[in-house]
């Protein structure tokens, strides 16, 4: 049964009625085809109306939807011959970040991404997609390995942020994230990043220092969560909707600011309603973007990536 967001309740009611009628039509000698068609049309119209005018806070809710495809889903559908690589060679393995070698549409690549997990057991295993320092050190290690063997890097971002625990701070969380950024800025291979859900704080940007950055239509990307922002500015999480609006964290806002390069459309009702379609769309976008990058010299790729990030925010400065 699909998880229903607060603003989707009227849609869910219609879908429930539609399911009941569909069951009746197959189990009883009643001609209710016209009523089913009417309800289907009404449901589609309501979906279109609702998703056409989502508020930033509603987009945050969609981005966090537990049934959106995760990094593991993208790997399963887009990557063949995937070989996972584990450990930071320093402290431990961190399941919040998954990575490894594989083939993307026939070409060898390195894949790195956050993984939130699909059920309670897996969410605990993957720490809800919030990496500790060893996760970022693993990511940096895999990036360097990709550079050594001249492999493009595909990253998938989906995290509320880096793990905020004392143990992470004791092991150098901020240094580990900074190390990821340092490594990303020095590589001579193409890096393509896709924000597939929630891109939160330094935990996200550690994997998003890329030549090309995509966002799914209903994903979000920000320096802090709306709840965290509201707690700091208004001393209450109740102002999260105002915070989300002020933060300009949607894909549409960030495309306007030049923070990201392009937006990948989602199926009507969000990626969670048809994961296969959105995964295929991401694959097509990555393939189109990767082809011209492969032809560039490594030093050009590195310079372009650095210049891209140094230029962020300067357009609005007088």
Protein Blocks (a to p, Z undefined) as FASTA:
>chain_A
ZZddfklmmmmmmmmmmmmmmmmmmmcccdfklmmmmmmmmmmmmmmmmmmmccfklmmm
mmmpmkbccfklmmmmmpghiacdedjhlmbccfkbgcddddeehiacddddddebjafk
lmmmnonopacfklmmmmmmmmmmmmmnopacddddddfbdcfbfklmmnopmlmmmmmm
mmmmmpcbdcddddfbbcehjklmmmmccfbdcddfkbccdfbdfklmmmmmnopaklmm
mmmmmnopafklmmmnomambdcdddehijklmmmlmmmmmmmmmmmmmmmmmmpcfklm
mmmmmmmmmmgoklmpZZ
